[in-house]
Structure formats: structure tokens, C-alpha cells
Amino acid sequence: MSESTLSNTGHWQELEEWRKKIDGIDRQLAALLCERLQCARNISILKARIGEQVLQPEREKEVLNNVMSQADSLQKVGALEKIYRCIIEESRLFQHEQNSDQHHTGH
């Protein structure tokens, strides 16, 4: 085997190691996002009980600021902001769905 082929084999192995690491992180993220959605569901129930709106722009800004403060570079700040805007939007939609379900079931 040539040195180039051995080097490429090593790179492919390293690539697979990184992919396995990402797969493990994705499993953790999925579990945490499910937990976060459950929290959003509970919040939705409480908001309905106390007459609060699902959309709370100040709270969303607070969440974004908390998350972005965890970034260790400006590039990551931008990426985290975009990712979390999606997470917040989906959480808001999930809360609306929960409210809709509650009204239909009478709970």
C-alpha cells in the first residue's frame, strides 16, 4: 500500500470517528429537545390557566441572550442564534398545538 493510500485510510477513519461523535451528540440533543418540548408543554398549560399569551418576546430575547453567551466565538454566536430562533419558533408552535388540543378535549 502506498503512503498516500495509508494516509487516506487514516483520514477516513478519523472522519468516521468524528461522525460517531456527532451521532452521539445528536442523540443527546434529541433527548434534551424532547425534554425542552415537555417543559414548553407544561408552560403552555400554565400560561393558559393564568391567561398569558404564548408569544412572549422579552422571554425569547432572554433565552437567545442566555444561549449566545455560551458561544466561544463570534461565528458560533451567529450559528447558535439561528439554531435557537428555530427551536423557539418550534416550541411556540408546539405550545399553540397544546392549547388547541386542550380546547378540543376540554382539559
NUNU-731871 format. One record per residue: residue in three letters; residue number from 1; x negated, y negated, z of N, C-alpha, C in turn. Coordinates in steps of 0.001 Angstrom, whole numbers. Layout:
REM NUNU-731871
['ALA', NUM, [X, Y, Z], [X, Y, Z], [X, Y, Z]]
...
END
This chain:
REM NUNU-731871
['MET', 1, [-836, 1188, 0], [0, 0, 0], [-878, -1247, 0]]
['SER', 2, [-503, -2203, -789], [-1308, -3422, -863], [-1077, -4279, 370]]
['GLU', 3, [-1988, -5215, 582], [-1875, -6138, 1713], [-602, -6986, 1602]]
['SER', 4, [-277, -7354, 372], [930, -8147, 115], [2184, -7372, 501]]
['THR', 5, [2217, -6088, 139], [3378, -5250, 465], [3498, -5078, 1972]]
['LEU', 6, [2378, -4871, 2642], [2393, -4738, 4103], [2872, -6027, 4746]]
['SER', 7, [2417, -7141, 4214], [2826, -8436, 4743], [4324, -8637, 4560]]
['ASN', 8, [4829, -8304, 3368], [6268, -8427, 3114], [7076, -7517, 4024]]
['THR', 9, [6580, -6310, 4261], [7272, -5375, 5155], [7361, -5977, 6551]]
['GLY', 10, [6281, -6588, 6996], [6276, -7242, 8302], [7257, -8390, 8360]]
['HIS', 11, [7357, -9141, 7278], [8309, -10254, 7223], [9744, -9751, 7257]]
['TRP', 12, [10012, -8665, 6522], [11371, -8105, 6529], [11734, -7590, 7919]]
['GLN', 13, [10764, -6977, 8589], [11015, -6501, 9959], [11296, -7672, 10890]]
['GLU', 14, [10523, -8728, 10742], [10742, -9918, 11570], [12112, -10530, 11281]]
['LEU', 15, [12484, -10572, 10001], [13802, -11081, 9610], [14908, -10267, 10283]]
['GLU', 16, [14764, -8959, 10268], [15765, -8091, 10909], [15832, -8328, 12416]]
['GLU', 17, [14691, -8562, 13039], [14667, -8848, 14479], [15432, -10139, 14782]]
['TRP', 18, [15200, -11174, 13968], [15904, -12439, 14164], [17406, -12266, 13934]]
['ARG', 19, [17759, -11484, 12917], [19180, -11255, 12646], [19849, -10509, 13798]]
['LYS', 20, [19150, -9537, 14367], [19700, -8809, 15516], [19891, -9756, 16700]]
['LYS', 21, [18942, -10670, 16870], [19068, -11651, 17950], [20302, -12529, 17723]]
['ILE', 22, [20487, -12988, 16491], [21663, -13802, 16167], [22943, -12992, 16370]]
['ASP', 23, [22945, -11729, 15988], [24136, -10892, 16197], [24491, -10813, 17681]]
['GLY', 24, [23482, -10671, 18530], [23725, -10627, 19970], [24267, -11954, 20491]]
['ILE', 25, [23700, -13050, 20005], [24180, -14374, 20402], [25618, -14567, 19930]]
['ASP', 26, [25914, -14125, 18693], [27279, -14251, 18170], [28284, -13486, 19021]]
['ARG', 27, [27893, -12307, 19501], [28800, -11550, 20387], [29063, -12325, 21676]]
['GLN', 28, [28012, -12927, 22226], [28170, -13729, 23442], [29043, -14952, 23175]]
['LEU', 29, [28788, -15621, 22048], [29584, -16803, 21696], [31056, -16442, 21518]]
['ALA', 30, [31318, -15329, 20837], [32708, -14918, 20616], [33413, -14676, 21951]]
['ALA', 31, [32733, -14005, 22868], [33336, -13752, 24183], [33577, -15072, 24921]]
['LEU', 32, [32617, -15978, 24858], [32773, -17275, 25531], [33868, -18114, 24874]]
['LEU', 33, [33963, -18058, 23552], [35021, -18809, 22874], [36400, -18257, 23213]]
['CYS', 34, [36508, -16936, 23348], [37780, -16349, 23786], [38122, -16813, 25197]]
['GLU', 35, [37131, -16855, 26059], [37341, -17353, 27425], [37747, -18826, 27389]]
['ARG', 36, [37122, -19598, 26511], [37450, -21015, 26381], [38888, -21188, 25894]]
['LEU', 37, [39307, -20359, 24940], [40686, -20430, 24458], [41677, -20070, 25557]]
['GLN', 38, [41316, -19127, 26412], [42189, -18784, 27539], [42309, -19974, 28486]]
['CYS', 39, [41202, -20662, 28719], [41244, -21877, 29545], [42135, -22925, 28883]]
['ALA', 40, [41998, -23089, 27555], [42835, -24048, 26824], [44307, -23671, 26950]]
['ARG', 41, [44593, -22380, 26916], [45980, -21925, 27085], [46500, -22322, 28456]]
['ASN', 42, [45703, -22082, 29483], [46109, -22443, 30845], [46301, -23955, 30981]]
['ILE', 43, [45406, -24709, 30364], [45526, -26169, 30389], [46804, -26597, 29685]]
['SER', 44, [47107, -25947, 28565], [48310, -26268, 27808], [49565, -26068, 28657]]
['ILE', 45, [49596, -24997, 29395], [50739, -24704, 30274], [50867, -25799, 31335]]
['LEU', 46, [49737, -26167, 31936], [49759, -27207, 32960], [50156, -28564, 32382]]
['LYS', 47, [49627, -28884, 31205], [49987, -30154, 30569], [51494, -30211, 30310]]
['ALA', 48, [52054, -29101, 29860], [53495, -29068, 29593], [54278, -29294, 30883]]
['ARG', 49, [53823, -28708, 31966], [54512, -28846, 33255], [54494, -30273, 33775]]
['ILE', 50, [53371, -30970, 33525], [53253, -32331, 34066], [53564, -33403, 33025]]
['GLY', 51, [53962, -32970, 31836], [54375, -33908, 30808], [53238, -34609, 30084]]
['GLU', 52, [52066, -34001, 30068], [50912, -34585, 29364], [50890, -34126, 27914]]
['GLN', 53, [50346, -34980, 27056], [50161, -34644, 25646], [48957, -33717, 25486]]
['VAL', 54, [49004, -32883, 24441], [47863, -32016, 24148], [46654, -32863, 23772]]
['LEU', 55, [46861, -33835, 22885], [45754, -34677, 22437], [45349, -35646, 23546]]
['GLN', 56, [44088, -35552, 23951], [43527, -36418, 24983], [42160, -36901, 24488]]
['PRO', 57, [42154, -37980, 23678], [40906, -38435, 23045], [39765, -38701, 24028]]
['GLU', 58, [40055, -39254, 25185], [38980, -39545, 26140], [38333, -38253, 26639]]
['ARG', 59, [39148, -37243, 26884], [38603, -35956, 27334], [37767, -35321, 26224]]
['GLU', 60, [38236, -35443, 24992], [37481, -34885, 23873], [36125, -35574, 23735]]
['LYS', 61, [36087, -36887, 23923], [34809, -37619, 23888], [33890, -37130, 25000]]
['GLU', 62, [34468, -36908, 26163], [33688, -36422, 27304], [33083, -35052, 26996]]
['VAL', 63, [33883, -34162, 26414], [33391, -32824, 26050], [32249, -32942, 25045]]
['LEU', 64, [32447, -33764, 24012], [31400, -33947, 22998], [30121, -34498, 23618]]
['ASN', 65, [30242, -35493, 24469], [29054, -36067, 25112], [28339, -35042, 25975]]
['ASN', 66, [29108, -34239, 26722], [28502, -33192, 27559], [27713, -32202, 26712]]
['VAL', 67, [28303, -31780, 25613], [27655, -30788, 24749], [26423, -31382, 24064]]
['MET', 68, [26583, -32575, 23510], [25475, -33178, 22770], [24295, -33491, 23680]]
['SER', 69, [24556, -33708, 24951], [23455, -33985, 25879], [22593, -32739, 26111]]
['GLN', 70, [23064, -31583, 25700], [22310, -30341, 25867], [21325, -30096, 24724]]
['ALA', 71, [21460, -30839, 23637], [20598, -30636, 22475], [19176, -31097, 22768]]
['ASP', 72, [18229, -30380, 22182], [16824, -30743, 22399], [16199, -31445, 21194]]
['SER', 73, [17023, -31817, 20197], [16528, -32603, 19066], [17703, -33340, 18425]]
['LEU', 74, [17385, -34401, 17698], [18436, -35171, 17035], [19174, -34343, 15991]]
['GLN', 75, [18458, -33479, 15283], [19102, -32601, 14302], [20151, -31720, 14979]]
['LYS', 76, [19806, -31198, 16130], [20732, -30317, 16845], [21910, -31098, 17404]]
['VAL', 77, [21702, -32358, 17767], [22810, -33195, 18239], [23883, -33259, 17159]]
['GLY', 78, [23474, -33558, 15931], [24420, -33660, 14824], [25131, -32343, 14555]]
['ALA', 79, [24383, -31256, 14568], [24980, -29941, 14322], [25960, -29578, 15433]]
['LEU', 80, [25549, -29798, 16694], [26440, -29489, 17816], [27716, -30317, 17765]]
['GLU', 81, [27573, -31578, 17397], [28758, -32431, 17310], [29742, -31881, 16282]]
['LYS', 82, [29250, -31489, 15112], [30125, -30942, 14067], [30770, -29630, 14511]]
['ILE', 83, [29974, -28766, 15110], [30494, -27475, 15583], [31567, -27704, 16642]]
['TYR', 84, [31282, -28570, 17594], [32232, -28787, 18686], [33475, -29540, 18252]]
['ARG', 85, [33365, -30383, 17238], [34580, -31021, 16718], [35525, -29946, 16167]]
['CYS', 86, [34955, -28933, 15518], [35771, -27811, 15028], [36363, -27019, 16189]]
['ILE', 87, [35560, -26744, 17198], [36033, -25994, 18370], [37165, -26769, 19053]]
['ILE', 88, [36991, -28057, 19218], [38018, -28880, 19874], [39297, -28887, 19044]]
['GLU', 89, [39161, -29040, 17739], [40336, -29045, 16868], [41091, -27713, 16966]]
['GLU', 90, [40354, -26607, 16914], [40990, -25288, 17009], [41620, -25083, 18387]]
['SER', 91, [40983, -25586, 19426], [41547, -25489, 20779], [42848, -26280, 20867]]
['ARG', 92, [42845, -27460, 20241], [44053, -28292, 20238], [45188, -27572, 19498]]
['LEU', 93, [44874, -26982, 18332], [45886, -26222, 17576], [46388, -25033, 18395]]
['PHE', 94, [45479, -24377, 19086], [45840, -23240, 19932], [46790, -23696, 21042]]
['GLN', 95, [46511, -24842, 21629], [47391, -25379, 22676], [48770, -25699, 22104]]
['HIS', 96, [48804, -26284, 20915], [50095, -26584, 20282], [50887, -25294, 20034]]
['GLU', 97, [50184, -24253, 19575], [50841, -22961, 19349], [51395, -22406, 20652]]
['GLN', 98, [50630, -22545, 21708], [51081, -22059, 23012], [52339, -22802, 23441]]
['ASN', 99, [52338, -24112, 23249], [53517, -24907, 23607], [54718, -24487, 22779]]
['SER', 100, [54496, -24246, 21502], [55575, -23817, 20623], [56121, -22457, 21067]]
['ASP', 101, [55217, -21544, 21389], [55629, -20216, 21872], [56424, -20322, 23165]]
['GLN', 102, [56003, -21204, 24056], [56696, -21372, 25345], [58108, -21884, 25135]]
['HIS', 103, [58274, -22811, 24211], [59598, -23362, 23959], [60530, -22310, 23358]]
['HIS', 104, [59966, -21410, 22545], [60787, -20379, 21915], [61170, -19276, 22898]]
['THR', 105, [60285, -18987, 23866], [60569, -17917, 24816], [61217, -18435, 26093]]
['GLY', 106, [61203, -19747, 26270], [61820, -20322, 27433], [60988, -20273, 28685]]
['HIS', 107, [59682, -19991, 28544], [58780, -19954, 29706], [58040, -21252, 29827]]
END
